[in-house]
Amino acid sequence: MSEVQSSFKRYEKKYLLTREQYHIMRLGMASRMQPDEHPRYSISNIYYDTERFDLVRASLEKPVYKEKLRLRSYGVPGSLDPAFLEIKKKYDGVVYKRRVTMKSRDAVQYLNGTRKGDESQIGREIDYFLRLYRPEPKVFIAYEREAWAAADGGELRITFDTGLRVRSNDLDLRLGDHGVPLLDDDRILMEIKIPGTAPLWLARLLSAGGIYPVSFSKYGTYYKKFVIGGKSAKIQKEVIYSA
């Protein structure tokens, strides 16, 4: 992928779509949206948390402010390929994302304390986060993304995520993107990302399709289903046999 933005501030709304609703969206936005510069790609993430899952537990209580740390790659990286270490914060409905780019090998060494981090302002923020929470890798989450951008050059962006899958072992981005399904049915996760209010045409399209926002977190869903629900062992067993 080309140069990646290191800082974001925007609103993000999530929707769980049926296949029929997905086709309604695609048809309705055809004249307003165009394929992004990178229209289709795979995303892999490792989420970090405290030993007792304090960050995700706090997030599920829907506080005014919450934050999380993840290591992301596009596709399965080699040791010298880029990975993106991100702090994602949400305050009063606004999402702030800050990230630094590192070789995947260096990012792993930094996170386990055997290498220095980035010297930038964002790097110092991540250093503080690590000192404060002492996080450890908790889960791998991957999915396929279809990305659309505003045809008029505006900042509206719509993405569709499919094939959401997780694993609780092999917590290294370089070890493949295998996992077991996160959702029980074949839902599509749509995210609308915009710096302000949605345009009228989009609001009308959502209403016509009976499409309403949901409170959905990939990591939060994993925690509720596989940690609280006691399915982590099942993930490990299935991943071992499918790897």
VEXGUTOR-278272 format. One record per residue: residue in three letters; x, y, z of N, C-alpha, C, O in turn. Coordinates in steps of 0.2 Angstrom, whole numbers, padded with zeros to 4 digits, always signed. Layout:
VEXGUTOR-278272
AlaXYZXYZXYZXYZ;...
***
This chain:
VEXGUTOR-278272
Met+0004-0006+0000+0000+0000+0000+0004+0006+0000+0010+0006+0002;Ser+0002+0012-0002+0006+0018-0003+0006+0021+0004+0004+0018+0009;Glu+0009+0027+0005+0010+0031+0011+0003+0031+0015-0002+0032+0012;Val+0003+0029+0021-0003+0029+0025-0003+0035+0030+0002+0036+0033;Gln-0009+0037+0031-0010+0043+0035-0009+0041+0043-0010+0035+0044;Ser-0006+0045+0047-0004+0043+0053-0008+0046+0059-0008+0044+0064;Ser-0013+0050+0057-0017+0053+0062-0024+0055+0059-0025+0057+0053;Phe-0029+0053+0063-0036+0053+0060-0041+0057+0066-0039+0055+0072;Lys-0045+0060+0064-0051+0063+0068-0057+0063+0064-0058+0066+0059;Arg-0062+0059+0066-0068+0058+0063-0073+0054+0067-0072+0052+0072;Tyr-0080+0055+0064-0085+0051+0067-0085+0044+0063-0084+0044+0057;Glu-0087+0039+0067-0087+0032+0064-0094+0029+0066-0095+0028+0072;Lys-0098+0027+0061-0104+0024+0063-0104+0017+0060-0102+0016+0054;Lys-0106+0012+0064-0106+0005+0061-0113+0002+0061-0118+0004+0064;Tyr-0113-0003+0056-0120-0006+0054-0119-0013+0052-0114-0015+0048;Leu-0123-0018+0055-0122-0025+0053-0127-0026+0048-0133-0026+0049;Leu-0125-0027+0041-0130-0028+0036-0131-0035+0034-0127-0040+0035;Thr-0137-0036+0031-0138-0043+0028-0136-0042+0021-0134-0037+0019;Arg-0136-0047+0017-0133-0047+0010-0138-0043+0006-0136-0039+0002;Glu-0145-0043+0007-0149-0039+0004-0148-0031+0005-0148-0027+0001;Gln-0147-0030+0012-0145-0023+0013-0139-0020+0010-0138-0014+0008;Tyr-0134-0025+0010-0127-0023+0006-0129-0021-0001-0126-0016-0003;His-0133-0025-0004-0134-0023-0011-0138-0017-0012-0137-0013-0017;Ile-0143-0015-0007-0146-0009-0007-0141-0003-0007-0142+0002-0010;Met-0136-0004-0002-0131+0001-0001-0127+0002-0008-0126+0008-0010;Arg-0125-0003-0011-0121-0003-0017-0125+0000-0022-0122+0005-0026;Leu-0131-0001-0023-0135+0002-0029-0136+0009-0027-0135+0013-0032;Gly-0138+0011-0021-0140+0018-0019-0134+0022-0019-0135+0028-0020;Met-0128+0020-0018-0122+0025-0018-0118+0025-0024-0113+0028-0024;Ala-0120+0021-0029-0116+0020-0035-0114+0027-0039-0109+0027-0041;Ser-0119+0032-0038-0117+0038-0042-0114+0043-0037-0111+0048-0039;Arg-0113+0041-0031-0110+0046-0026-0103+0044-0023-0099+0048-0021;Met-0102+0037-0024-0095+0035-0021-0092+0031-0027-0094+0029-0032;Gln-0085+0031-0026-0081+0027-0031-0076+0023-0027-0075+0024-0021;Pro-0073+0018-0030-0068+0013-0027-0063+0017-0024-0060+0022-0027;Asp-0061+0016-0018-0055+0019-0015-0049+0018-0019-0049+0013-0023;Glu-0043+0021-0017-0037+0020-0020-0035+0013-0020-0032+0010-0024;His-0036+0010-0014-0035+0003-0013-0042+0000-0011-0044+0000-0006;Pro-0046-0003-0017-0053-0004-0016-0054-0011-0012-0059-0012-0009;Arg-0049-0016-0012-0050-0022-0009-0044-0024-0006-0039-0024-0009;Tyr-0044-0026+0001-0038-0029+0004-0040-0032+0010-0045-0032+0013;Ser-0035-0036+0013-0036-0040+0019-0032-0036+0025-0027-0033+0024;Ile-0036-0036+0031-0033-0032+0037-0032-0037+0042-0036-0041+0044;Ser-0026-0037+0045-0025-0041+0051-0023-0037+0057-0019-0032+0056;Asn-0025-0039+0063-0024-0035+0069-0023-0040+0075-0025-0045+0075;Ile-0018-0037+0079-0017-0040+0086-0019-0035+0091-0016-0029+0091;Tyr-0024-0036+0095-0026-0032+0100-0022-0033+0107-0021-0039+0109;Tyr-0020-0028+0110-0016-0028+0116-0021-0026+0122-0025-0021+0121;Asp-0020-0029+0128-0024-0027+0133-0020-0029+0140-0015-0032+0139;Thr-0023-0027+0145-0020-0029+0152-0021-0037+0153-0025-0040+0149;Glu-0018-0039+0158-0019-0047+0159-0026-0048+0161-0028-0054+0159;Arg-0029-0044+0164-0036-0045+0166-0042-0042+0161-0047-0041+0163;Phe-0039-0040+0155-0044-0037+0150-0047-0031+0152-0053-0029+0151;Asp-0043-0026+0156-0046-0020+0159-0049-0016+0153-0054-0012+0154;Leu-0045-0015+0148-0047-0010+0142-0053-0012+0139-0058-0008+0138;Val-0054-0018+0137-0060-0020+0134-0066-0020+0138-0072-0018+0137;Arg-0065-0022+0145-0070-0022+0150-0073-0015+0151-0079-0014+0151;Ala-0068-0010+0151-0070-0003+0152-0074-0001+0146-0079+0003+0146;Ser-0072-0003+0140-0075+0000+0134-0082-0003+0133-0086+0001+0131;Leu-0083-0009+0135-0090-0012+0135-0095-0008+0139-0101-0009+0139;Glu-0093-0004+0144-0097+0000+0149-0099+0006+0145-0103+0010+0148;Lys-0097+0007+0139-0098+0013+0135-0097+0020+0139-0101+0024+0140;Pro-0091+0021+0141-0089+0027+0144-0088+0033+0139-0088+0032+0133;Val-0088+0039+0142-0087+0045+0137-0080+0044+0133-0080+0046+0128;Tyr-0075+0042+0137-0068+0041+0134-0066+0034+0135-0067+0031+0140;Lys-0063+0031+0129-0060+0025+0129-0054+0024+0124-0054+0028+0120;Glu-0050+0020+0125-0044+0019+0121-0042+0012+0120-0043+0008+0125;Lys-0038+0010+0115-0036+0003+0114-0030+0004+0110-0028+0009+0106;Leu-0026-0002+0110-0020-0002+0106-0020-0008+0102-0022-0014+0104;Arg-0018-0008+0096-0017-0013+0091-0012-0013+0086-0009-0007+0085;Leu-0009-0018+0084-0004-0019+0079-0008-0021+0073-0011-0027+0073;Arg-0007-0018+0067-0011-0019+0061-0006-0020+0055-0001-0017+0055;Ser-0008-0025+0051-0005-0025+0044-0010-0026+0039-0016-0028+0040;Tyr-0008-0025+0033-0012-0026+0027-0010-0032+0023-0004-0032+0020;Gly-0013-0038+0024-0011-0044+0022-0006-0047+0027-0005-0044+0033;Val-0003-0053+0026+0001-0056+0030+0008-0053+0029+0011-0055+0024;Pro+0011-0050+0034+0018-0047+0033+0024-0052+0034+0023-0056+0038;Gly+0029-0050+0030+0036-0053+0032+0039-0049+0037+0036-0044+0039;Ser+0044-0052+0040+0048-0048+0045+0050-0041+0044+0050-0037+0048;Leu+0051-0040+0037+0053-0033+0035+0048-0029+0032+0049-0023+0030;Asp+0042-0031+0032+0036-0028+0029+0033-0023+0034+0034-0024+0040;Pro+0030-0018+0032+0027-0013+0037+0021-0016+0041+0017-0020+0039;Ala+0021-0014+0048+0015-0014+0052+0014-0008+0055+0018-0003+0055;Phe+0008-0007+0057+0006+0000+0060+0003-0001+0067-0001-0005+0069;Leu+0007+0002+0072+0005+0002+0079+0001+0008+0080+0003+0014+0079;Glu-0005+0006+0082-0010+0011+0083-0013+0012+0090-0015+0007+0093;Ile-0014+0018+0092-0018+0020+0098-0025+0023+0095-0025+0028+0091;Lys-0030+0020+0097-0037+0022+0095-0041+0024+0101-0042+0021+0105;Lys-0043+0031+0101-0046+0034+0106-0053+0036+0104-0054+0038+0098;Lys-0058+0036+0108-0065+0039+0106-0067+0043+0112-0067+0041+0118;Tyr-0069+0049+0111-0071+0054+0116-0077+0057+0113-0077+0060+0108;Asp-0083+0056+0117-0089+0059+0115-0091+0058+0108-0094+0063+0105;Gly-0090+0052+0106-0093+0050+0099-0088+0051+0094-0089+0049+0088;Val-0082+0055+0095-0077+0057+0090-0071+0052+0091-0069+0051+0096;Val-0069+0049+0085-0064+0044+0085-0057+0048+0083-0057+0051+0078;Tyr-0052+0046+0087-0045+0049+0086-0041+0043+0085-0040+0039+0090;Lys-0037+0042+0080-0033+0037+0078-0026+0040+0077-0025+0044+0073;Arg-0021+0037+0081-0014+0039+0080-0010+0033+0079-0010+0028+0083;Arg-0005+0033+0074-0001+0027+0073+0006+0029+0070+0007+0034+0067;Val+0010+0024+0071+0017+0024+0068+0018+0018+0064+0015+0013+0066;Thr+0022+0019+0059+0024+0013+0055+0031+0010+0057+0036+0014+0058;Met+0031+0004+0057+0037+0000+0059+0038-0006+0055+0033-0009+0053;Lys+0044-0009+0054+0044-0016+0051+0041-0020+0057+0041-0019+0063;Ser+0037-0025+0054+0034-0030+0059+0038-0033+0064+0036-0034+0070;Arg+0044-0035+0062+0049-0038+0067+0051-0033+0072+0051-0034+0078;Asp+0052-0026+0070+0054-0021+0075+0048-0020+0080+0049-0018+0086;Ala+0042-0020+0077+0036-0018+0081+0035-0024+0086+0034-0022+0092;Val+0036-0030+0085+0036-0035+0090+0041-0034+0095+0039-0035+0101;Gln+0047-0033+0093+0052-0032+0098+0051-0026+0102+0052-0026+0108;Tyr+0048-0020+0100+0047-0015+0103+0041-0016+0109+0042-0014+0114;Leu+0036-0020+0107+0031-0021+0111+0033-0026+0117+0030-0026+0122;Asn+0038-0030+0115+0040-0035+0121+0046-0032+0125+0048-0036+0129;Gly+0047-0026+0123+0052-0022+0127+0059-0023+0126+0064-0021+0130;Thr+0061-0026+0120+0068-0027+0118+0070-0022+0113+0076-0023+0110;Arg+0067-0017+0111+0069-0012+0106+0066-0006+0108+0060-0005+0110;Lys+0069+0000+0106+0066+0006+0107+0061+0008+0102+0061+0005+0097;Gly+0056+0012+0104+0051+0014+0099+0052+0020+0095+0058+0022+0095;Asp+0047+0023+0092+0048+0028+0088+0049+0035+0092+0046+0035+0097;Glu+0053+0039+0090+0054+0045+0093+0050+0051+0092+0051+0057+0095;Ser+0045+0050+0088+0040+0055+0086+0035+0057+0092+0035+0053+0097;Gln+0031+0062+0092+0026+0063+0097+0021+0057+0098+0019+0055+0103;Ile+0019+0054+0092+0014+0048+0092+0018+0043+0096+0015+0039+0100;Gly+0024+0042+0094+0028+0037+0097+0029+0038+0105+0028+0033+0109;Arg+0029+0044+0107+0030+0045+0114+0023+0044+0118+0022+0041+0123;Glu+0017+0045+0114+0011+0043+0117+0010+0036+0118+0007+0033+0123;Ile+0013+0032+0113+0012+0025+0113+0017+0022+0119+0015+0018+0123;Asp+0023+0025+0120+0027+0024+0126+0023+0024+0132+0024+0020+0137;Tyr+0020+0030+0133+0016+0031+0139+0011+0026+0140+0010+0024+0146;Phe+0007+0024+0135+0002+0019+0135+0005+0013+0138+0002+0009+0142;Leu+0010+0011+0135+0014+0004+0137+0016+0005+0144+0015+0000+0148;Arg+0018+0010+0146+0020+0011+0153+0014+0011+0158+0015+0008+0164;Leu+0009+0014+0156+0003+0014+0160-0001+0008+0161-0002+0006+0166;Tyr-0001+0004+0155-0006-0002+0156-0002-0009+0155-0004-0014+0157;Arg+0004-0008+0153+0008-0015+0152+0004-0020+0149+0003-0025+0151;Pro+0002-0018+0143-0002-0023+0139+0001-0029+0136+0008-0029+0135;Glu-0002-0034+0135+0000-0040+0131-0004-0042+0126-0010-0040+0126;Pro-0002-0046+0121-0006-0048+0115-0012-0052+0118-0011-0057+0121;Lys-0018-0051+0115-0024-0055+0118-0027-0058+0112-0030-0064+0113;Val-0028-0056+0106-0032-0059+0101-0030-0056+0094-0028-0051+0093;Phe-0030-0061+0089-0029-0059+0082-0036-0059+0079-0040-0063+0080;Ile-0037-0053+0075-0043-0052+0072-0042-0050+0065-0038-0045+0063;Ala-0045-0054+0060-0043-0052+0053-0050-0052+0049-0055-0054+0051;Tyr-0050-0048+0043-0056-0048+0039-0054-0045+0032-0048-0043+0031;Glu-0059-0046+0027-0058-0043+0021-0061-0037+0020-0067-0036+0023;Arg-0058-0031+0017-0062-0025+0017-0063-0023+0010-0058-0023+0005;Glu-0068-0020+0009-0070-0016+0002-0071-0009+0004-0075-0007+0008;Ala-0067-0005+0001-0067+0002+0003-0069+0007-0003-0068+0006-0009;Trp-0074+0012-0001-0076+0017-0006-0075+0024-0003-0075+0025+0003;Ala-0074+0028-0008-0073+0035-0006-0078+0040-0010-0080+0038-0015;Ala-0079+0046-0007-0083+0051-0010-0081+0052-0017-0075+0054-0018;Ala-0085+0052-0022-0084+0053-0029-0082+0061-0030-0079+0063-0035;Asp-0085+0065-0026-0083+0072-0026-0077+0075-0023-0076+0081-0023;Gly-0073+0070-0021-0067+0072-0017-0068+0073-0010-0063+0075-0007;Gly-0074+0073-0007-0075+0074+0000-0072+0069+0004-0069+0064+0002;Glu-0073+0070+0011-0070+0065+0016-0074+0059+0018-0072+0055+0022;Leu-0080+0059+0015-0084+0053+0017-0081+0047+0014-0078+0046+0009;Arg-0081+0042+0018-0078+0035+0017-0083+0030+0019-0085+0030+0025;Ile-0084+0025+0015-0088+0019+0017-0085+0012+0016-0082+0011+0011;Thr-0084+0008+0021-0081+0002+0020-0086-0004+0022-0090-0003+0026;Phe-0084-0010+0019-0088-0016+0021-0083-0021+0022-0078-0023+0019;Asp-0084-0024+0028-0079-0030+0031-0083-0036+0031-0089-0037+0033;Thr-0080-0041+0028-0083-0048+0028-0077-0053+0030-0071-0051+0031;Gly-0080-0059+0032-0075-0064+0034-0072-0063+0040-0066-0065+0041;Leu-0075-0060+0045-0072-0058+0051-0070-0065+0055-0074-0069+0056;Arg-0064-0065+0057-0061-0071+0060-0056-0070+0066-0053-0065+0065;Val-0056-0074+0070-0052-0073+0076-0048-0079+0078-0049-0085+0076;Arg-0042-0078+0082-0039-0083+0085-0035-0081+0092-0034-0075+0092;Ser-0034-0085+0097-0031-0083+0103-0025-0086+0104-0021-0085+0109;Asn-0022-0089+0099-0015-0092+0099-0012-0089+0093-0015-0086+0089;Asp-0005-0091+0092-0001-0088+0086-0002-0081+0085-0004-0078+0080;Leu-0001-0077+0091-0002-0070+0091+0004-0066+0088+0007-0062+0092;Asp+0005-0067+0082+0010-0064+0078+0007-0063+0071+0005-0068+0068;Leu+0007-0057+0068+0005-0055+0062+0008-0060+0056+0005-0061+0051;Arg+0014-0062+0057+0018-0065+0052+0016-0072+0052+0018-0076+0047;Leu+0012-0075+0056+0010-0082+0056+0003-0084+0053+0001-0089+0054;Gly+0001-0079+0048-0004-0081+0044-0011-0077+0046-0011-0074+0052;Asp-0016-0078+0042-0022-0074+0044-0028-0079+0045-0034-0077+0044;His-0026-0085+0047-0032-0090+0049-0035-0088+0055-0032-0085+0060;Gly-0041-0091+0056-0045-0090+0062-0052-0093+0062-0053-0096+0056;Val-0056-0093+0067-0063-0095+0067-0067-0090+0066-0066-0084+0068;Pro-0074-0091+0064-0078-0085+0063-0080-0081+0069-0081-0084+0074;Leu-0080-0075+0069-0082-0070+0074-0089-0070+0075-0092-0070+0081;Leu-0093-0070+0069-0100-0069+0069-0104-0076+0068-0101-0080+0064;Asp-0109-0077+0071-0113-0083+0069-0116-0084+0062-0116-0089+0059;Asp-0118-0078+0060-0121-0078+0053-0117-0074+0048-0111-0071+0050;Asp-0119-0074+0042-0115-0071+0037-0116-0063+0036-0118-0061+0031;Arg-0116-0060+0042-0117-0052+0041-0111-0049+0039-0105-0051+0039;Ile-0112-0043+0036-0107-0038+0033-0107-0032+0038-0112-0029+0039;Leu-0101-0030+0040-0100-0025+0044-0098-0019+0040-0093-0018+0036;Met-0103-0014+0040-0102-0008+0036-0100-0002+0041-0103-0001+0046;Glu-0095+0002+0039-0093+0008+0043-0093+0014+0039-0091+0014+0033;Ile-0097+0019+0041-0097+0025+0038-0092+0030+0042-0093+0031+0048;Lys-0087+0033+0038-0082+0037+0042-0083+0044+0039-0082+0045+0033;Ile-0084+0049+0043-0085+0056+0040-0083+0061+0046-0084+0059+0052;Pro-0080+0066+0044-0078+0071+0049-0084+0075+0052-0083+0078+0057;Gly-0090+0075+0049-0095+0079+0052-0102+0075+0051-0102+0069+0051;Thr-0107+0078+0049-0114+0075+0048-0114+0072+0041-0110+0074+0036;Ala-0118+0067+0041-0119+0063+0034-0123+0067+0029-0127+0071+0032;Pro-0121+0066+0023-0125+0070+0018-0132+0067+0018-0134+0062+0020;Leu-0137+0071+0015-0144+0070+0015-0145+0063+0011-0150+0059+0013;Trp-0142+0063+0005-0143+0057+0001-0142+0050+0005-0145+0045+0004;Leu-0136+0051+0009-0134+0045+0013-0140+0043+0018-0141+0037+0019;Ala-0142+0048+0022-0147+0047+0027-0153+0044+0024-0156+0040+0027;Arg-0155+0047+0018-0161+0044+0015-0160+0037+0013-0165+0033+0013;Leu-0154+0035+0010-0153+0028+0008-0153+0023+0014-0156+0018+0013;Leu-0150+0025+0020-0150+0021+0026-0157+0020+0028-0159+0014+0030;Ser-0161+0025+0028-0168+0025+0030-0172+0020+0026-0176+0016+0028;Ala-0171+0021+0019-0175+0017+0014-0173+0010+0015-0178+0005+0014;Gly-0167+0008+0017-0165+0001+0017-0166-0002+0024-0164-0008+0025;Gly-0169+0002+0029-0170+0000+0036-0163-0002+0039-0163-0007+0043;Ile-0159+0002+0038-0152+0001+0040-0150+0006+0046-0151+0012+0045;Tyr-0149+0003+0052-0148+0008+0058-0142+0006+0061-0139+0000+0061;Pro-0139+0011+0064-0132+0010+0067-0132+0005+0073-0138+0005+0077;Val-0127+0002+0075-0127-0003+0080-0120-0001+0084-0116+0002+0082;Ser-0120-0003+0090-0114-0003+0095-0111-0009+0094-0113-0014+0097;Phe-0105-0009+0090-0102-0015+0088-0094-0014+0088-0092-0010+0085;Ser-0091-0018+0092-0084-0018+0092-0081-0025+0091-0083-0030+0094;Lys-0077-0026+0086-0074-0033+0085-0070-0036+0091-0072-0042+0092;Tyr-0066-0032+0094-0063-0034+0100-0068-0036+0106-0067-0041+0109;Gly-0073-0031+0107-0078-0032+0112-0082-0038+0110-0084-0042+0115;Thr-0084-0040+0104-0087-0045+0102-0083-0052+0104-0086-0057+0106;Tyr-0077-0052+0102-0073-0057+0104-0073-0059+0111-0074-0064+0113;Tyr-0072-0053+0115-0072-0054+0122-0078-0057+0125-0078-0062+0129;Lys-0084-0055+0123-0090-0057+0126-0091-0064+0123-0094-0068+0127;Lys-0090-0066+0117-0091-0073+0115-0086-0078+0117-0088-0084+0118;Phe-0080-0076+0117-0075-0081+0117-0071-0081+0124-0068-0086+0126;Val-0071-0076+0128-0068-0075+0134-0074-0076+0139-0073-0081+0143;Ile-0078-0072+0140-0084-0073+0144-0088-0079+0143-0090-0083+0147;Gly-0089-0080+0136-0093-0086+0134-0089-0093+0134-0092-0098+0133;Gly-0082-0092+0136-0078-0098+0137-0077-0102+0131-0076-0108+0131;Lys-0076-0099+0125-0074-0103+0119-0067-0102+0117-0066-0104+0111;Ser-0063-0099+0121-0056-0098+0119-0052-0105+0117-0049-0105+0112;Ala-0054-0110+0121-0050-0116+0119-0053-0119+0113-0049-0122+0109;Lys-0059-0118+0111-0062-0120+0105-0058-0117+0099-0056-0120+0094;Ile-0057-0110+0100-0053-0107+0095-0046-0110+0094-0044-0111+0088;Gln-0043-0111+0099-0036-0114+0098-0036-0120+0095-0032-0122+0091;Lys-0041-0125+0097-0041-0131+0094-0042-0131+0087-0039-0134+0083;Glu-0047-0127+0085-0049-0126+0078-0043-0123+0073-0042-0125+0068;Val-0040-0118+0076-0035-0115+0073-0029-0120+0072-0026-0120+0066;Ile-0027-0123+0077-0022-0128+0076-0023-0133+0070-0019-0135+0066;Tyr-0029-0135+0070-0031-0140+0064-0032-0137+0057-0031-0140+0052;Ser-0033-0130+0057-0034-0127+0051-0028-0124+0048-0028-0122+0043;Ala-0023-0123+0053-0017-0119+0051-0013-0124+0046-0007-0121+0043;
***
